[in-house]
């Protein structure tokens, strides 16, 4: 099978072609009154330093009870208000020299927090346009000590700002706990697409329904299409977390990737490791050339869903997200890259 290497000129032409096509997801949101709330939880937390820790924590917990528990138990893992060691563990977290340095760095990177807040509100206005009956989450920003980038729970999204300090942030290199291919997406411009994908995953994904590689590809593709809908102005490379060269590689090798999956009888495999190979983040896709990116199965699933929605403009976004007949989506898409 002949794989095509990235050719910048061809990639630029392809990108210009896609840019010129009318974006049907670019809808008017001027009449959307519903607005997501963005809470700077980290600022309130660090403002407690020097106060009676337990009493101040109880007050903060009363103000944000559900998220407070999620943050202390799941994100920074210091337990809860009723635990004996909680006050001391929280004090150690707030006064730790590394954490205070990270707080200073985070304040510098996010020196205009209203920009992020406004961008999040705009993304969820698009969401409300498509899902007017759905309740919007409350979004919390904070420092996590380099734990999960985005966490979700019922009506809650949490964003660890210290996971988006930039590709060249020295902390990421010094800690040596995150592979380089993941660090490439640890910058503030990646927050919006991470949040949109994570929220879609919380609201619409049902892992028990995706049992083979094809169904996993299309399920992830549906989530990427939701990202399209929430962020219609964002470039594809940023949505999926590829470099420009990686995106160009996928565009030029789409037929070869699809043929490979068919010829190697991968589409209907239920083997967990085969599914992970094409779906999970990785520096490259095992079995494909080394200049391929990871998550190529997600990218292909995304193109299948896009083609399905293009061929069926009568299908609404809620109808798409509620459709778990993955084979039917593939069949009705007419997907056959050449």
C-alpha positions in Angstrom: 0.0 0.0 0.0 1.4 3.4 -1.0 1.3 5.9 1.8 1.6 9.6 0.9 4.0 11.8 2.8 3.0 15.3 3.8 3.4 17.8 1.0 2.8 21.3 2.3 1.5 22.8 -0.9 -1.1 20.1 -1.3 -2.1 20.5 2.3 -2.5 24.3 1.9 -4.7 23.8 -1.2 -6.8 21.2 0.7 -7.2 23.6 3.7 -8.2 26.5 1.4 -10.7 24.2 -0.3 -12.3 23.2 3.0 -12.2 26.8 4.3 -14.2 28.0 1.2 -17.1 25.6 1.8 -20.1 27.1 3.6 -20.2 26.1 7.2 -23.8 25.0 7.9 -23.0 24.9 11.7 -22.3 28.6 11.7 -25.7 29.6 13.0 -27.0 32.8 14.6 -26.8 32.7 18.4 -27.8 36.3 19.0 -31.2 35.3 20.3 -29.8 32.8 22.8 -30.4 34.2 26.3 -29.3 31.2 28.2 -25.7 31.6 29.4 -23.2 29.3 31.1 -21.8 30.4 34.4 -18.0 30.4 34.8 -16.7 30.4 38.4 -13.1 31.3 39.2 -12.9 28.7 42.0 -9.1 28.8 42.2 -9.1 32.5 43.0 -11.6 32.0 45.8 -9.6 29.1 47.1 -6.3 30.8 47.2 -7.9 33.9 48.7 -8.4 31.8 51.9 -4.7 31.5 52.6 -4.0 33.0 56.1 -7.6 32.6 57.3 -9.1 30.0 59.6 -8.8 27.2 57.1 -11.6 24.9 58.3 -14.1 27.7 58.7 -13.2 29.3 55.4 -13.4 26.0 53.7 -16.8 25.3 55.1 -18.0 28.6 53.7 -16.6 27.9 50.3 -18.1 24.4 50.4 -21.5 25.9 51.2 -21.2 28.2 48.2 -20.3 25.3 45.8 -21.2 22.1 47.5 -21.1 19.6 44.6 -18.0 21.0 43.0 -16.2 21.4 46.3 -16.5 17.7 46.9 -15.4 16.8 43.4 -12.4 19.1 43.7 -11.2 17.9 47.1 -11.9 14.2 46.7 -11.3 13.6 43.0 -9.0 16.4 41.7 -6.5 17.2 44.5 -7.4 14.1 46.6 -7.1 15.6 50.1 -10.4 14.2 51.4 -13.4 16.1 52.7 -14.3 18.5 55.4 -15.2 15.7 57.8 -11.8 14.0 57.5 -9.3 14.5 60.4 -6.4 15.3 58.2 -8.3 17.6 55.8 -7.4 21.0 57.3 -3.7 20.1 57.3 -3.6 18.6 53.9 -5.4 21.6 52.4 -3.1 24.0 54.2 -0.1 22.1 52.8 -1.6 22.3 49.3 -2.2 26.0 49.5 1.2 26.9 50.9 3.3 24.4 48.9 6.1 26.3 47.1 5.6 24.6 43.8 1.8 25.2 43.9 2.3 28.9 44.7 4.8 29.2 41.9 2.4 27.5 39.5 -0.4 29.9 40.7 1.8 32.8 39.7 2.6 31.3 36.3 -1.1 30.5 35.8 -2.1 34.1 36.6 0.4 35.3 34.0 -0.8 33.0 31.3 -4.4 33.7 32.0 -3.9 37.4 32.7 -7.3 38.2 30.9 -9.6 35.6 32.4 -12.7 37.2 30.9 -11.4 36.1 27.4 -11.7 32.4 28.4 -15.0 33.0 30.1 -16.5 34.8 27.1 -15.3 32.0 24.7 -16.8 29.4 26.9 -20.1 31.3 27.1 -20.1 31.6 23.3 -19.5 27.8 22.8 -22.3 26.9 25.1 -24.7 29.4 23.3 -24.1 27.3 20.2 -24.8 24.2 22.4 -28.1 25.8 23.6 -29.1 26.6 20.0 -29.1 22.9 19.3 -30.2 21.6 22.7 -32.5 24.4 24.0 -34.1 22.0 26.5 -30.9 20.9 28.2 -29.6 22.5 31.4 -26.2 24.1 31.1 -23.4 23.1 33.4 -21.5 25.4 35.7 -17.9 25.7 34.7 -15.2 26.0 37.4 -11.5 27.0 36.8 -8.8 26.2 39.3 -5.3 24.9 39.9 -5.1 21.1 40.4 -1.4 20.4 40.9 -1.2 19.1 37.3 -4.0 16.6 37.7 -6.8 16.0 35.2 -7.2 18.7 32.5 -11.0 18.6 32.4 -13.3 16.8 34.8 -17.1 16.5 34.4 -19.9 15.5 36.6 -23.7 16.2 36.5 -24.1 19.8 35.5 -20.4 20.5 36.3 -17.3 21.1 34.3 -13.9 21.7 35.9 -10.9 23.0 34.1 -7.3 22.7 35.5 -5.7 25.9 34.2 -2.3 24.6 35.2 -2.6 21.9 32.6 -2.7 24.6 29.9 0.4 26.7 30.5 2.0 26.2 27.1 4.0 23.6 25.2 7.3 25.2 26.5 6.3 25.3 30.1 9.3 24.2 32.2 7.1 22.5 34.8 5.9 19.9 32.3 9.5 19.1 31.3 10.8 19.0 34.9 8.0 16.8 36.3 8.7 14.3 33.5 5.3 12.6 34.1 3.6 13.6 30.8 4.8 12.4 27.3 5.8 15.0 24.8 2.9 14.2 22.4 0.5 15.2 25.1 2.4 18.3 26.1 1.9 19.6 22.6 -1.8 20.1 23.4 -1.2 21.6 26.9 -1.8 25.2 25.8 -4.7 27.6 26.5 -6.0 27.5 23.0 -6.9 23.8 23.5 -9.2 24.4 26.4 -12.4 25.0 24.4 -12.2 21.9 22.3 -11.2 19.8 25.3 -14.2 21.1 27.2 -16.6 20.6 24.3 -15.4 17.0 23.7 -15.5 16.2 27.5 -19.0 17.6 27.9 -20.2 15.6 24.9 -18.6 12.5 26.3 -20.5 13.1 29.6 -23.9 13.8 28.0 -24.0 11.5 25.0 -21.5 8.6 25.1 -22.6 5.1 26.1 -19.6 2.9 26.2 -21.7 -0.3 26.3 -23.1 0.5 22.9 -19.8 0.8 21.1 -18.5 -2.8 21.0 -16.2 -2.9 18.0 -13.7 -0.6 16.3 -16.2 0.9 13.8 -18.7 1.8 16.5 -16.0 3.4 18.6 -14.8 5.4 15.6 -18.3 6.7 14.8 -19.2 7.4 18.4 -16.0 9.5 18.8 -16.8 11.0 15.4 -20.2 12.1 16.7 -18.5 13.8 19.6 -16.1 15.6 17.2 -19.1 16.7 15.2 -20.5 18.2 18.4 -17.2 20.0 18.8 -17.8 21.3 15.3 -21.2 22.6 16.3 -20.0 24.3 19.5 -16.9 25.7 17.9 -17.7 26.4 14.3 -14.9 29.0 13.9 -12.1 26.8 15.1 -9.7 25.1 12.8 -9.8 21.3 12.6 -6.2 20.8 13.8 -7.0 22.6 17.0 -10.2 20.6 17.5 -8.6 17.2 17.3 -5.2 18.3 18.7 -3.1 17.7 15.6 -0.3 19.8 14.1 -0.9 21.2 10.7 1.4 18.5 9.2 -0.5 15.7 11.0 -3.9 17.0 9.7 -2.5 17.2 6.2 -1.2 13.6 6.5 -4.6 12.4 7.4 -6.3 14.3 4.6 -3.8 12.9 2.0 -3.8 9.3 3.4 -7.5 9.0 4.1 -8.1 6.4 1.3 -5.1 4.4 2.4 -6.1 4.3 6.0 -9.6 3.2 5.2 -8.3 0.5 2.8 -5.9 -0.8 5.5 -8.7 -1.1 8.0 -10.8 -3.1 5.6 -8.1 -5.3 4.2 -6.8 -6.2 7.7 -10.4 -6.8 8.9 -10.1 -4.3 11.7 -13.5 -2.5 11.4 -15.4 -5.1 13.3 -12.7 -6.3 15.7 -13.8 -6.3 19.3 -10.3 -6.8 20.7 -9.6 -4.1 23.2 -6.0 -3.5 22.2 -7.0 -3.1 18.6 -9.6 -0.5 19.5 -7.2 1.4 21.7 -4.6 1.3 18.9 -6.8 3.6 16.7 -8.8 5.5 19.3 -6.6 6.5 22.2 -4.0 9.3 22.3 -0.6 8.2 21.1 2.4 9.7 19.3 1.6 7.7 16.2 -0.8 5.0 15.0 0.7 1.5 15.3 0.7 -0.2 11.9 0.6 3.1 10.0 3.7 5.0 8.9 5.6 6.8 11.7 4.6 10.2 10.4 0.9 9.3 11.1 -0.6 10.9 14.2 -2.4 9.0 16.9 -6.2 8.8 17.1 -6.6 8.3 13.4 -9.6 6.1 14.1 -11.3 9.2 15.7 -10.3 11.3 12.7 -11.9 8.8 10.3 -15.0 8.5 12.4 -15.3 12.2 12.3 -15.2 12.3 8.5 -17.8 9.6 8.3 -20.1 11.5 10.5 -19.5 14.8 8.7 -20.3 13.1 5.4 -23.4 11.5 6.9 -24.7 14.9 8.1 -23.8 16.5 4.7 -25.9 13.9 2.9 -28.7 14.1 5.3 -29.3 17.8 6.1 -32.7 17.0 7.6 -31.0 15.2 10.5 -30.7 17.5 13.5 -27.8 17.4 15.9 -29.9 15.9 18.8 -31.1 13.2 16.4 -27.5 12.4 15.4 -26.4 12.2 19.1 -29.3 9.9 19.9 -28.5 7.6 17.0 -26.5 4.6 18.2 -27.0 2.6 15.0 -23.4 3.0 14.0 -23.6 0.7 11.0 -26.6 2.6 9.6 -24.6 5.9 10.0 -21.7 4.4 8.0 -24.1 2.9 5.3 -26.1 6.1 4.9 -23.0 8.3 4.8 -21.8 6.6 1.6 -18.3 7.0 3.0 -15.7 5.6 0.5 -12.6 7.9 0.3 -10.7 7.7 -3.0 
